[in-house]
């Protein structure tokens, strides 16, 4: 009887050892899985950080390039220079741009290299262009003879080289300003943004 009890005890002890060993192996397996999962997560987090860092760097470079381009464009625009010279008539000028303009009376305005001064008197307008005075009534024309305009940027880059002639048709006077229809004839097609470099702000030129 004692032998049977001893064998049962040994069997129980063996089963307990096997159970403990099995549980230990299970804990070791779960620990290894946890370590592997943590390692994978760490790698994924690092890849995400590197990707985000790279994306942020690219965005910064793009922003810097855009800012640089804007600065260069502003500097180039501010460096625009207009040179106007007298020319003998004869160049074909098939392109025309028309503006409605108004000149302040009694004030000399410079268009290109032409000095214009107008003054109304008894339903007439006295127009002085480079010292040549003429009287105008409503509907009459005054012509500014052919000129050549060269617009450069940054002191060396030529943006425009064209001959032009200006026709002014007197439309009347109001509030001490003389109103005209102004037709600018040019030898080549000129963008409005460049053509306006010839026109001072004082005449308030508006396309028509």
C-alpha positions in Angstrom: 0.0 0.0 0.0 2.8 2.3 0.8 4.4 1.6 -2.6 1.2 2.5 -4.4 1.0 5.8 -2.5 4.6 6.5 -3.3 4.1 5.8 -7.0 1.0 8.1 -7.1 3.0 10.8 -5.4 5.8 10.5 -7.9 3.4 10.5 -10.8 1.7 13.6 -9.4 5.0 15.3 -8.9 6.1 14.4 -12.5 2.9 15.8 -13.9 3.4 19.0 -11.9 6.9 19.3 -13.2 5.7 18.7 -16.7 2.9 21.3 -16.3 5.4 23.8 -14.8 7.8 23.2 -17.7 5.0 23.6 -20.2 3.9 26.8 -18.6 7.4 28.1 -18.6 7.8 27.3 -22.3 4.5 29.1 -23.0 5.7 32.2 -21.0 9.0 32.1 -23.0 7.1 31.9 -26.3 4.8 34.8 -25.3 7.8 36.8 -24.2 9.5 36.2 -27.5 6.4 37.2 -29.4 6.1 40.4 -27.4 9.7 41.2 -28.1 9.3 40.6 -31.8 6.1 42.7 -31.9 7.9 45.5 -30.0 10.8 45.3 -32.5 8.5 45.5 -35.5 6.6 48.4 -34.0 9.8 50.2 -33.3 10.9 49.7 -36.9 7.6 51.0 -38.3 7.7 54.0 -36.0 11.2 54.8 -37.2 10.2 54.5 -40.8 7.2 56.8 -40.2 9.5 59.4 -38.6 12.0 59.2 -41.4 9.2 59.5 -44.0 7.7 62.5 -42.2 11.1 64.1 -41.8 11.8 63.6 -45.5 8.4 65.1 -46.4 8.9 68.1 -44.2 12.3 68.7 -45.7 10.8 68.6 -49.2 8.1 71.0 -48.3 10.7 73.4 -46.8 12.7 73.2 -50.0 9.7 74.0 -52.1 8.8 76.9 -49.9 12.3 78.3 -50.1 12.3 78.0 -53.9 8.9 79.7 -54.2 10.0 82.6 -51.9 13.3 82.9 -53.9 11.3 83.0 -57.2 9.0 85.7 -55.8 12.0 87.8 -54.7 13.7 87.5 -58.1 10.5 88.4 -59.9 10.0 91.5 -57.6 13.6 92.6 -58.1 13.3 92.1 -61.8 10.1 94.1 -62.0 11.5 96.9 -59.9 14.5 97.0 -62.2 12.4 97.7 -65.4 13.8 100.6 -67.3 12.1 102.5 -70.2 14.1 104.4 -72.9 12.1 106.4 -75.4 13.7 108.1 -78.4 12.4 110.0 -81.4 12.3 108.2 -84.7 11.6 109.2 -88.3 8.2 108.1 -89.6 8.0 105.0 -91.9 7.7 101.9 -89.7 4.5 100.0 -90.1 2.4 99.9 -86.9 -0.5 97.5 -87.4 -1.3 97.0 -83.7 -3.6 99.3 -81.8 -4.5 99.5 -78.1 -7.2 102.0 -77.1 -7.6 103.7 -73.7 -9.8 106.3 -72.1 -7.5 108.8 -70.4 -7.8 112.1 -68.5 -5.1 114.7 -68.1 -5.1 117.1 -65.1 -5.2 120.6 -66.4 -2.2 122.9 -65.9 0.1 120.0 -65.0 2.9 118.8 -67.2 2.7 115.0 -67.8 5.4 112.9 -69.4 4.4 110.1 -71.7 7.6 108.3 -72.8 9.9 111.3 -73.6 6.9 113.6 -74.5 5.9 116.4 -72.2 2.1 117.3 -72.4 0.3 120.1 -70.7 -3.4 120.9 -71.3 -5.6 123.8 -70.2 -9.2 124.5 -71.1 -10.4 127.9 -72.1 -13.9 129.0 -73.4 -15.0 125.5 -74.7 -11.6 125.0 -76.2 -8.5 123.1 -75.0 -5.0 124.5 -75.4 -2.7 121.5 -75.7 1.0 121.9 -75.4 3.1 119.0 -76.6 6.9 119.5 -76.3 6.3 123.3 -76.7 4.1 123.0 -79.7 0.7 124.5 -78.8 -2.6 123.8 -80.5 -6.2 124.5 -79.8 -8.6 121.6 -79.8 -12.4 121.4 -79.7 -14.4 118.3 -78.8 -13.8 115.6 -81.5 -10.5 117.0 -82.8 -7.3 114.9 -82.8 -3.8 115.6 -81.6 -1.0 113.2 -82.7 2.2 112.4 -80.8 4.6 111.5 -83.6 6.5 108.3 -83.9 8.8 107.2 -81.1 10.8 104.1 -80.3 10.5 102.4 -76.9 12.9 99.9 -75.4 12.1 98.3 -72.0 14.8 96.4 -70.3 15.0 94.3 -67.1 18.0 93.9 -64.7 19.9 96.4 -66.9 20.5 94.0 -69.7 17.5 91.9 -70.7 15.3 93.5 -73.4 11.6 92.8 -72.9 10.3 95.2 -75.5 11.6 97.0 -78.5 8.9 98.7 -80.5 8.0 101.8 -82.5 4.8 103.6 -81.4 2.6 106.5 -82.2 -0.2 108.0 -80.0 -3.4 109.6 -81.3 -5.4 111.7 -78.8 -9.1 112.6 -79.5 -10.4 115.3 -77.3 -13.7 114.3 -75.5 -14.3 117.3 -73.3 -13.4 118.8 -69.8 -14.8 117.9 -66.4 -13.6 118.7 -62.9 -10.4 120.3 -64.2 -9.5 117.3 -66.2 -9.3 117.0 -69.9 -10.7 113.7 -71.3 -9.4 111.9 -74.4 -9.7 108.7 -76.3 -6.1 107.6 -76.7 -5.0 105.1 -79.4 -1.5 103.7 -79.1 -0.3 102.2 -82.4 2.7 99.9 -82.2 5.0 98.0 -84.6 4.5 94.8 -82.6 2.0 93.3 -80.3 2.7 94.7 -76.8 1.2 93.2 -73.6 -0.8 95.7 -71.7 1.4 95.3 -68.6 4.4 96.5 -70.6 2.6 99.1 -72.5 1.5 100.7 -69.3 5.2 101.3 -68.5 4.9 104.2 -71.0 1.8 105.6 -69.4 2.1 107.6 -66.2 -0.4 107.0 -63.4 -1.6 110.7 -63.6 -3.5 110.1 -66.8 -5.6 107.3 -65.3 -5.5 105.1 -68.5 -8.4 102.6 -68.8 -8.7 100.1 -71.7 -11.8 100.6 -73.9 
